Amino acid sequence: MAENRGLQALEANVIQKDLCAFCGACLSLCPYLRSWGGRWVKLHDCDLAEGRCYAYCPRTELDLDAIHSGLLGGPYEDLAMGPFRRVVMAQCTDPQVRQRAQTGGVVSALMSLALDAGWIDAAVLTRRGEDQLPEGYLVRKREEVLICAGSSYVAAPTLEALNRGPWNGDERIGVVAIPCQVQALAKMRLSALERKTPIDRIALIVGLFCTWALTYRPFMEFVRIRVQGVPIQKMDITPPPERLLKVHTHGDVWNIPLDEIRSFIPPTCGVCLDMTSEWADLSVGTVEGMEGWNTVVVRTERGEELFERAEKEGLLEIRQLPEANFQHLRDASLLKKRRALKALQERGELATGYLKLSQEAVQRILEDGTEAES
């Protein structure tokens, strides 16, 4: 009997092992899978032997060499933080955008430019809905981009919006995604299964740096108790060395140490090897120690073209990233890989073939990661 690679396998190998990243890649692909209230919901059993839900999941078999070869050609050689052309720091020149955005406003500026310039016709973003519940959100106008500015820190099924649409059938699409979602998009692009998503029309992927996300329900219950039930306006996490979750309510800011919310990080974040969205066109994070500035990793030709146009049109101010910041970024990325490999070893997942990466590459990551951790 052939090995099942459909919904049954997804449940056995991902859901029941508490490895679901809640990225949304499997949701709204068929009538059986949806999101509701921060949860993955199965509406009916499915006995297909092979399905897109399993094929697209970032927590099923992950072949880094095959992804790199399929997308960019050649083996997966830059084990620290994936392929890139340059790494700089930048901020949006519009103070109103920076005020709405999480840090430097670079993502909002790039997506707005891509829509205005006709590079894309629509974008799949993430917005915070009622009671801070994040969801995928489809935008077609520049004015809608800022609705999604800022971070929620909660796992969001963003790619469900990509699967669901509605689409006209000829749009060029942009996506802003975190690493697990970027991995899912890479698997969609390379899958041999019948296309029933607009993956071939994606013209731009802007990835975000991410070390972990939080499970919605228990986290929000904890926060509501801490703020005494007052309605929450937004939440921010401060960079090191402060490391606080700042919860903004009407007229008050509640400071919660990050150590108090780490119990709400799901196990799946511990097995993720990607901190910097390695398969995106551009990856964006925060420059530690420099308030209001983003770190930008330019990875592909299309990403570089958009980034240079934003600079040329005066939408972004760009500076050289200090070498110390670059080394810290590289080390942090390696450390996440090292911890993920150790977690996979402890769970016995490496032996199952979950991660397809040469033993030489695994050893290099572990050795480099040891230096990074020290």
Phi, psi and omega in degrees: 000133181291148179294134178287133178228040179242210184297324179299317178292323178298317179295316184289319189264343183237301186296308183291339176270006179060041180251001181296128179270356181053045182278338180094359184296330182266352189273140181064018171282328180219176182289354192265339188238128180217169170253148177204123174058035180082016182231155170276129185234130174259121182272337183198154175290155178220132183250019177300136181287334180217130183218158179294330180302319179283318184295325185272345187295131179288353179253010166266190187313131183236108182253096186294322178296317181294320178296312182296317180295318182291325183269321189235346183084133178092168183284166179278096189256322181278090187283345184288305185213024175078179183290141175203157178262320176198161179230123183225179171243146185208160171212151177291141181278349180272112183297332179293322177293316179298325180294324181278331187280172181290313180227266187268356178075013184295318182297314179299319180295317182293317181291324177296316178297316181300322178288314181297320184276356178079015175294324176227156178258341181203161179222143174259114182239185177236132176234156176271119180268209181298135179058037175066014179285116182280150181208156173292143186220129182264122179241148179233354182230150178306319184298337182276345184296317184292343174301331185259006182294151180095175183241153178249336180068008180247140179303131185233138179277055188305319186289348173298325178294327176294315180293324187278323183075221008281148180240148177277337178111354181225008181290147165266131194241140171250151179224135169253124191214157173269171190306316180297324178289323177295321175298318178298319178297321177297318179292324175300315182299324187263353183293142178272356181287160181303133180287121172228019172232163180276032186302327181287351180256006177285121184253351183201131173235119173254116182263152178251148171290144180202130173257331176193161171232168186249150177282124194302301191299303181296325179296313182292325176298319178298313183294319180300321178294318182295325181263012174060036174077006179287139179304136183266132178269311179198169178225143178227150173245126181279148180286168175302151007270358187291308175055066178234146166268117179259115181257117183264123173244188181290100176089354182229155173233123181257125181261121181238121177302141183299329180300337181280348181247359183296335179293346180266003175281123182287155180304331183300329179293333180286343179254006179277127182269355190246119176261336192241020178054066192293339184257017176275170173281323175221142176239139187228133176219203182249140173277113181294134178084000180227092185299136176087007181240141175257144164275133180236124176257112179271118191249323186235170179298316181293324177295319180294321180297315179294318182296317180294325178293321178298321178291316182298323181275004177076018180277337180231142167260130186237135177227162176289136177283127179304144182302323180297322178292321178297315180296322178296320178297314179299315181294319180295321178295317177296321181295322177297319178298316182297314179296322179294318178298318178295320178296319178295321177297316181295326179277351182080013184282331179297324181291338181276353181087013179305312181255120178259096180210139185301150178300326177298316180293318178301316181295321178297318179297315181296321180289314178295322181295328178298317178296319181296320184292327180289000000 
